[in-house]
Amino acid sequence: MSHPASPISTPSHGSCIAIQPPRHRSSHDKAAIDVAQFSVNEQCVPHGECDVFQDFINVGKPVFHIEYPTEKTSFSKLCTGSQFTTMLKNMDLSGMATYCDGSEATTQTL
C-alpha cells in the first residue's frame, strides 16, 4: 500500500521541490518521514512537543524550529540541547530573527 504523499513526492524530487509533512500533526508516521525532506515546528518548547520531531533528526533530516520567546522564556532554554535549527522571532512577525549562535537577520515583510 502506498502512502498518500507518494504520488506527490516522486515527481517533486525530480523538480527540486521539497516536501514536508503537515505541521499540525502531533506525531509523524514512518511513511511521512520517508517522503519528507525536512520538518518545521513552531513553539514546541512551551508546548512540550519537541520529542515528536526527534524521528527526523534520527534519520538525518533537518528540523527547522521557530520560537516566539516572551519575557518569561529564557533564550538558553530555547537554544540548549536541541539538534534543531532554531530561529527566535517576534510574535508580531516583523521580519527580525535571532539564531542560537547569536547571529541576527531581518527579512523584508509586506
Wavefront OBJ file of the C-alpha trace (Angstrom):
o trace
v 0.000 0.000 0.000
v 1.407 3.395 -0.875
v 1.492 6.402 1.422
v -0.841 9.296 0.465
v 2.177 11.573 -0.102
v 3.835 9.132 -2.531
v 2.167 10.500 -5.701
v 3.427 13.969 -4.773
v 6.892 13.040 -3.599
v 8.039 11.165 -6.705
v 7.573 13.982 -9.252
v 8.628 16.663 -6.770
v 12.036 15.062 -6.238
v 12.801 15.498 -9.926
v 11.626 19.120 -9.854
v 13.748 20.329 -6.931
v 10.661 20.778 -4.760
v 10.959 19.800 -1.111
v 8.150 18.039 0.738
v 7.333 18.491 4.410
v 4.616 16.718 6.379
v 1.729 18.742 7.821
v 2.955 20.809 10.766
v -0.179 20.320 12.820
v 0.369 16.608 13.359
v 1.141 15.539 16.886
v 3.226 12.669 15.556
v 4.711 11.592 12.255
v 4.494 8.071 10.909
v 7.432 6.409 9.195
v 5.931 6.802 5.726
v 5.620 10.575 6.175
v 9.221 10.801 7.383
v 10.408 8.706 4.432
v 8.953 11.103 1.822
v 9.620 14.389 3.630
v 12.954 16.173 3.257
v 12.537 18.269 6.419
v 10.088 19.341 9.087
v 9.120 22.696 10.566
v 7.822 23.180 14.073
v 6.707 26.233 15.957
v 6.785 26.625 19.700
v 7.441 23.006 20.588
v 9.305 24.044 23.773
v 6.403 25.736 25.606
v 4.002 23.065 24.366
v 6.309 20.178 25.330
v 6.170 18.683 21.831
v 9.815 18.740 20.666
v 10.268 14.981 21.092
v 7.722 14.407 18.298
v 10.293 15.702 15.793
v 13.220 13.598 17.019
v 12.495 10.895 14.427
v 13.516 13.359 11.690
v 16.824 14.041 13.442
v 17.386 10.306 13.942
v 17.321 9.740 10.163
v 19.456 12.804 9.382
v 16.700 15.151 8.217
v 16.638 18.776 9.372
v 14.052 20.224 11.700
v 13.538 23.970 11.437
v 12.370 25.160 14.828
v 10.737 28.554 15.347
v 10.061 30.006 18.786
v 8.424 33.283 19.769
v 10.053 33.988 23.128
v 8.358 36.048 25.789
v 9.942 37.806 28.737
v 9.264 34.645 30.746
v 11.083 32.412 28.256
v 14.817 32.006 28.638
v 16.901 32.280 25.441
v 19.116 29.469 26.734
v 16.110 27.217 27.383
v 15.087 27.549 23.747
v 18.586 27.013 22.359
v 20.279 24.500 24.668
v 20.354 20.784 23.955
v 18.451 20.863 20.686
v 19.599 19.332 17.429
v 17.107 21.540 15.583
v 17.957 24.620 13.566
v 16.327 27.174 15.849
v 15.143 30.670 14.960
v 13.738 33.088 17.521
v 11.195 35.544 16.116
v 8.973 38.318 17.397
v 5.310 37.394 17.662
v 4.483 40.446 15.513
v 6.354 38.737 12.616
v 8.340 41.910 11.967
v 10.995 40.073 9.960
v 13.579 40.031 12.775
v 15.187 36.673 13.509
v 17.816 35.690 16.057
v 19.608 32.361 15.849
v 21.041 30.358 18.727
v 24.603 31.173 17.666
v 23.781 34.850 18.356
v 23.579 35.930 14.740
v 20.641 38.014 13.589
v 18.849 38.621 10.329
v 15.981 40.770 9.161
v 13.830 39.849 6.207
v 11.591 42.211 4.308
v 7.924 41.958 5.220
v 4.881 43.141 3.319
l 1 2 3 4 5 6 7 8 9 10 11 12 13 14 15 16 17 18 19 20 21 22 23 24 25 26 27 28 29 30 31 32 33 34 35 36 37 38 39 40 41 42 43 44 45 46 47 48 49 50 51 52 53 54 55 56 57 58 59 60 61 62 63 64 65 66 67 68 69 70 71 72 73 74 75 76 77 78 79 80 81 82 83 84 85 86 87 88 89 90 91 92 93 94 95 96 97 98 99 100 101 102 103 104 105 106 107 108 109 110
